[in-house]
Amino acid sequence: MNFIIKNAYADAVEIGAATPSTVKPTAESPKPAIDQTLTNFLPLIVIFVLFYFMLIRPQMKKQKEHQNLLGNLKTGDKVVLNSGMIGTLVKIEDDKNYVQVEIAQNVKVRMLKSAISDVMQDEKAKDKKIEENKE
């Protein structure tokens, strides 16, 4: 049974040797426990900071951009819905957060604004936006 529980052997102690109760503290005493506590929490703090900058902050930025996109909608815009359908905005109901989207000729669907994932832009508007971003 020695492979599961190791045998414990007592260390030989000289007679008259200093015992822990008779040892006087010196200037080389260990540092207070506060430093050890900070050292123990440091990896958790680093993980949280990395988690914030790699996951939380980009997600908040993306959400803010989507809110700006929904706030700048106007009738006549071509939009891409979360389902992948492409349609044209016919009516915007600001007070109820609903929009009417024409997905085919004479086929209008009433949807939530949050179902809009992107606004399609024509080529001229895209080129103009790219030039503005370069400046």
TORKOL-4160 file (C-alpha; in steps of 0.2 Angstrom, whole numbers, padded with zeros to 4 digits, m for minus):
135
<pt num="1" X="0000" Y="0000" Z="0000"/>
<pt num="2" X="0015" Y="0011" Z="m0001"/>
<pt num="3" X="0011" Y="0017" Z="m0018"/>
<pt num="4" X="m0005" Y="0026" Z="m0012"/>
<pt num="5" X="0000" Y="0033" Z="0004"/>
<pt num="6" X="0018" Y="0038" Z="0007"/>
<pt num="7" X="0026" Y="0034" Z="0024"/>
<pt num="8" X="0030" Y="0049" Z="0035"/>
<pt num="9" X="0047" Y="0049" Z="0043"/>
<pt num="10" X="0052" Y="0061" Z="0057"/>
<pt num="11" X="0067" Y="0072" Z="0054"/>
<pt num="12" X="0081" Y="0071" Z="0066"/>
<pt num="13" X="0082" Y="0086" Z="0078"/>
<pt num="14" X="0098" Y="0090" Z="0088"/>
<pt num="15" X="0096" Y="0092" Z="0106"/>
<pt num="16" X="0097" Y="0110" Z="0111"/>
<pt num="17" X="0093" Y="0116" Z="0094"/>
<pt num="18" X="0082" Y="0132" Z="0092"/>
<pt num="19" X="0064" Y="0129" Z="0092"/>
<pt num="20" X="0051" Y="0140" Z="0082"/>
<pt num="21" X="0045" Y="0148" Z="0099"/>
<pt num="22" X="0063" Y="0153" Z="0104"/>
<pt num="23" X="0068" Y="0160" Z="0086"/>
<pt num="24" X="0068" Y="0179" Z="0086"/>
<pt num="25" X="0062" Y="0188" Z="0071"/>
<pt num="26" X="0075" Y="0196" Z="0060"/>
<pt num="27" X="0075" Y="0210" Z="0047"/>
<pt num="28" X="0073" Y="0196" Z="0034"/>
<pt num="29" X="0056" Y="0191" Z="0039"/>
<pt num="30" X="0043" Y="0187" Z="0026"/>
<pt num="31" X="0033" Y="0201" Z="0018"/>
<pt num="32" X="0015" Y="0204" Z="0024"/>
<pt num="33" X="0001" Y="0194" Z="0017"/>
<pt num="34" X="m0006" Y="0209" Z="0007"/>
<pt num="35" X="0007" Y="0206" Z="m0006"/>
<pt num="36" X="0003" Y="0188" Z="m0008"/>
<pt num="37" X="m0016" Y="0192" Z="m0009"/>
<pt num="38" X="m0012" Y="0204" Z="m0023"/>
<pt num="39" X="m0001" Y="0192" Z="m0032"/>
<pt num="40" X="m0015" Y="0179" Z="m0031"/>
<pt num="41" X="m0028" Y="0190" Z="m0039"/>
<pt num="42" X="m0016" Y="0198" Z="m0052"/>
<pt num="43" X="m0020" Y="0184" Z="m0065"/>
<pt num="44" X="m0039" Y="0186" Z="m0062"/>
<pt num="45" X="m0037" Y="0205" Z="m0065"/>
<pt num="46" X="m0026" Y="0202" Z="m0081"/>
<pt num="47" X="m0039" Y="0190" Z="m0088"/>
<pt num="48" X="m0053" Y="0202" Z="m0084"/>
<pt num="49" X="m0044" Y="0216" Z="m0093"/>
<pt num="50" X="m0041" Y="0205" Z="m0108"/>
<pt num="51" X="m0059" Y="0199" Z="m0108"/>
<pt num="52" X="m0065" Y="0217" Z="m0108"/>
<pt num="53" X="m0054" Y="0223" Z="m0123"/>
<pt num="54" X="m0056" Y="0208" Z="m0133"/>
<pt num="55" X="m0074" Y="0204" Z="m0131"/>
<pt num="56" X="m0085" Y="0217" Z="m0122"/>
<pt num="57" X="m0078" Y="0233" Z="m0129"/>
<pt num="58" X="m0080" Y="0227" Z="m0148"/>
<pt num="59" X="m0097" Y="0221" Z="m0145"/>
<pt num="60" X="m0103" Y="0237" Z="m0137"/>
<pt num="61" X="m0095" Y="0247" Z="m0152"/>
<pt num="62" X="m0104" Y="0235" Z="m0164"/>
<pt num="63" X="m0121" Y="0238" Z="m0155"/>
<pt num="64" X="m0119" Y="0257" Z="m0155"/>
<pt num="65" X="m0115" Y="0257" Z="m0174"/>
<pt num="66" X="m0131" Y="0246" Z="m0176"/>
<pt num="67" X="m0141" Y="0259" Z="m0166"/>
<pt num="68" X="m0135" Y="0273" Z="m0177"/>
<pt num="69" X="m0139" Y="0263" Z="m0192"/>
<pt num="70" X="m0157" Y="0261" Z="m0186"/>
<pt num="71" X="m0158" Y="0279" Z="m0181"/>
<pt num="72" X="m0153" Y="0285" Z="m0198"/>
<pt num="73" X="m0166" Y="0275" Z="m0208"/>
<pt num="74" X="m0177" Y="0284" Z="m0221"/>
<pt num="75" X="m0190" Y="0278" Z="m0233"/>
<pt num="76" X="m0183" Y="0272" Z="m0249"/>
<pt num="77" X="m0168" Y="0264" Z="m0242"/>
<pt num="78" X="m0164" Y="0246" Z="m0248"/>
<pt num="79" X="m0161" Y="0235" Z="m0232"/>
<pt num="80" X="m0155" Y="0218" Z="m0228"/>
<pt num="81" X="m0165" Y="0209" Z="m0215"/>
<pt num="82" X="m0159" Y="0196" Z="m0203"/>
<pt num="83" X="m0167" Y="0183" Z="m0213"/>
<pt num="84" X="m0157" Y="0187" Z="m0228"/>
<pt num="85" X="m0171" Y="0195" Z="m0238"/>
<pt num="86" X="m0168" Y="0212" Z="m0246"/>
<pt num="87" X="m0182" Y="0225" Z="m0247"/>
<pt num="88" X="m0186" Y="0243" Z="m0248"/>
<pt num="89" X="m0192" Y="0253" Z="m0234"/>
<pt num="90" X="m0209" Y="0260" Z="m0237"/>
<pt num="91" X="m0215" Y="0266" Z="m0220"/>
<pt num="92" X="m0206" Y="0270" Z="m0203"/>
<pt num="93" X="m0216" Y="0270" Z="m0187"/>
<pt num="94" X="m0204" Y="0278" Z="m0175"/>
<pt num="95" X="m0215" Y="0278" Z="m0160"/>
<pt num="96" X="m0218" Y="0259" Z="m0161"/>
<pt num="97" X="m0201" Y="0253" Z="m0168"/>
<pt num="98" X="m0210" Y="0245" Z="m0183"/>
<pt num="99" X="m0206" Y="0247" Z="m0202"/>
<pt num="100" X="m0214" Y="0242" Z="m0217"/>
<pt num="101" X="m0203" Y="0233" Z="m0230"/>
<pt num="102" X="m0208" Y="0229" Z="m0248"/>
<pt num="103" X="m0199" Y="0213" Z="m0252"/>
<pt num="104" X="m0208" Y="0210" Z="m0269"/>
<pt num="105" X="m0219" Y="0220" Z="m0280"/>
<pt num="106" X="m0235" Y="0224" Z="m0270"/>
<pt num="107" X="m0229" Y="0213" Z="m0255"/>
<pt num="108" X="m0226" Y="0223" Z="m0239"/>
<pt num="109" X="m0221" Y="0216" Z="m0223"/>
<pt num="110" X="m0222" Y="0224" Z="m0206"/>
<pt num="111" X="m0207" Y="0221" Z="m0196"/>
<pt num="112" X="m0197" Y="0227" Z="m0180"/>
<pt num="113" X="m0183" Y="0239" Z="m0184"/>
<pt num="114" X="m0171" Y="0227" Z="m0175"/>
<pt num="115" X="m0174" Y="0214" Z="m0189"/>
<pt num="116" X="m0164" Y="0226" Z="m0201"/>
<pt num="117" X="m0146" Y="0220" Z="m0201"/>
<pt num="118" X="m0139" Y="0232" Z="m0214"/>
<pt num="119" X="m0143" Y="0246" Z="m0226"/>
<pt num="120" X="m0137" Y="0243" Z="m0244"/>
<pt num="121" X="m0129" Y="0258" Z="m0253"/>
<pt num="122" X="m0127" Y="0261" Z="m0271"/>
<pt num="123" X="m0110" Y="0262" Z="m0279"/>
<pt num="124" X="m0108" Y="0281" Z="m0279"/>
<pt num="125" X="m0113" Y="0282" Z="m0260"/>
<pt num="126" X="m0100" Y="0269" Z="m0256"/>
<pt num="127" X="m0086" Y="0277" Z="m0266"/>
<pt num="128" X="m0091" Y="0294" Z="m0257"/>
<pt num="129" X="m0090" Y="0286" Z="m0240"/>
<pt num="130" X="m0074" Y="0277" Z="m0243"/>
<pt num="131" X="m0066" Y="0294" Z="m0249"/>
<pt num="132" X="m0073" Y="0303" Z="m0233"/>
<pt num="133" X="m0065" Y="0289" Z="m0222"/>
<pt num="134" X="m0048" Y="0291" Z="m0230"/>
<pt num="135" X="m0048" Y="0310" Z="m0226"/>
